[in-house]
Amino acid sequence: MFSSASLDAPISFRECCGVLALLLSWTALLANFALLVWIAATDSWKVQMFFFISLAFTIVTFVGHHVGAYLLEATGEQRPLNRPQQTTQRVVV
C-alpha cells in the first residue's frame, strides 16, 4: 500500500482514511464472526435472522470494498470517482 519512498513523507488524508476504513471493516467482520457463536446458541429466530442479515451486508460490503477495489486496480480500470469530467457542448439556436 505504501511505497518505501513515501515513508519519509507525511501520510495524506486519503491514505489515512483508507487505513481507517480497512481497520474498521476488518473489525466489523471479525466482530460479526465472534458474535456468531453467541447468536447461534440463542433460541430466538428473530435475533438470529437479524444477525445473519447484518453479517451478509458486512460480507458484501467487505468484499466490495477490498476485493472489488483490488480487481479494478489489477485490471487497470478507473474507479467512478477517478474518471475525468465529461465535457458537454451547448448549442444556442
GILINLIN-V766371 format. One record per residue. N is the residue number from 1. OMEGA is omega in degrees with one decimal (* if undefined). D_LAST is the distance of its C-alpha to the last C-alpha in Angstrom with 1 decimal. Layout:
n:N omega:OMEGA d_last:D_LAST
n:N omega:OMEGA d_last:D_LAST
//
This chain:
n:1 omega:179.5 d_last:51.9
n:2 omega:177.0 d_last:52.9
n:3 omega:-178.6 d_last:53.7
n:4 omega:178.9 d_last:56.9
n:5 omega:-176.9 d_last:55.0
n:6 omega:-179.6 d_last:53.3
n:7 omega:179.4 d_last:56.6
n:8 omega:-178.0 d_last:56.9
n:9 omega:176.8 d_last:53.4
n:10 omega:-179.9 d_last:52.6
n:11 omega:180.0 d_last:51.1
n:12 omega:-179.7 d_last:47.4
n:13 omega:-179.4 d_last:46.2
n:14 omega:178.3 d_last:44.5
n:15 omega:179.3 d_last:47.8
n:16 omega:178.3 d_last:49.7
n:17 omega:178.2 d_last:47.6
n:18 omega:177.9 d_last:47.9
n:19 omega:178.2 d_last:51.7
n:20 omega:178.7 d_last:51.8
n:21 omega:177.8 d_last:49.7
n:22 omega:179.3 d_last:52.0
n:23 omega:-179.5 d_last:55.1
n:24 omega:-179.0 d_last:54.0
n:25 omega:175.9 d_last:53.0
n:26 omega:179.0 d_last:56.3
n:27 omega:179.7 d_last:58.1
n:28 omega:-179.8 d_last:56.4
n:29 omega:179.9 d_last:57.2
n:30 omega:178.3 d_last:60.9
n:31 omega:177.7 d_last:61.3
n:32 omega:177.7 d_last:60.1
n:33 omega:177.2 d_last:62.6
n:34 omega:178.1 d_last:65.3
n:35 omega:-177.6 d_last:64.8
n:36 omega:-178.6 d_last:65.0
n:37 omega:-178.0 d_last:68.8
n:38 omega:-177.4 d_last:69.1
n:39 omega:-178.4 d_last:66.6
n:40 omega:179.2 d_last:68.0
n:41 omega:-178.9 d_last:71.4
n:42 omega:179.8 d_last:70.1
n:43 omega:-176.2 d_last:70.9
n:44 omega:179.6 d_last:67.8
n:45 omega:179.2 d_last:65.3
n:46 omega:178.2 d_last:62.6
n:47 omega:179.4 d_last:63.1
n:48 omega:-179.6 d_last:63.1
n:49 omega:178.3 d_last:59.9
n:50 omega:-179.5 d_last:58.1
n:51 omega:-177.3 d_last:59.4
n:52 omega:174.5 d_last:58.4
n:53 omega:177.2 d_last:54.9
n:54 omega:178.6 d_last:54.7
n:55 omega:178.9 d_last:56.2
n:56 omega:178.1 d_last:53.7
n:57 omega:178.9 d_last:50.7
n:58 omega:-179.7 d_last:52.4
n:59 omega:178.8 d_last:52.9
n:60 omega:178.9 d_last:49.4
n:61 omega:179.7 d_last:48.0
n:62 omega:-179.6 d_last:50.5
n:63 omega:180.0 d_last:49.7
n:64 omega:-177.1 d_last:46.0
n:65 omega:-173.7 d_last:46.2
n:66 omega:-178.3 d_last:48.8
n:67 omega:179.2 d_last:49.0
n:68 omega:178.7 d_last:45.3
n:69 omega:177.8 d_last:44.4
n:70 omega:-179.6 d_last:47.1
n:71 omega:177.6 d_last:45.9
n:72 omega:179.6 d_last:42.3
n:73 omega:-178.1 d_last:43.7
n:74 omega:-179.4 d_last:46.1
n:75 omega:178.1 d_last:43.5
n:76 omega:178.8 d_last:41.2
n:77 omega:178.9 d_last:38.3
n:78 omega:173.6 d_last:36.2
n:79 omega:-177.2 d_last:36.5
n:80 omega:-178.5 d_last:33.4
n:81 omega:-177.8 d_last:33.6
n:82 omega:-179.5 d_last:33.9
n:83 omega:178.9 d_last:30.9
n:84 omega:179.3 d_last:28.4
n:85 omega:176.3 d_last:25.1
n:86 omega:179.7 d_last:22.3
n:87 omega:177.3 d_last:19.3
n:88 omega:178.1 d_last:15.9
n:89 omega:177.6 d_last:12.8
n:90 omega:178.1 d_last:9.6
n:91 omega:178.3 d_last:6.3
n:92 omega:-177.8 d_last:3.8
n:93 omega:* d_last:0.0
//
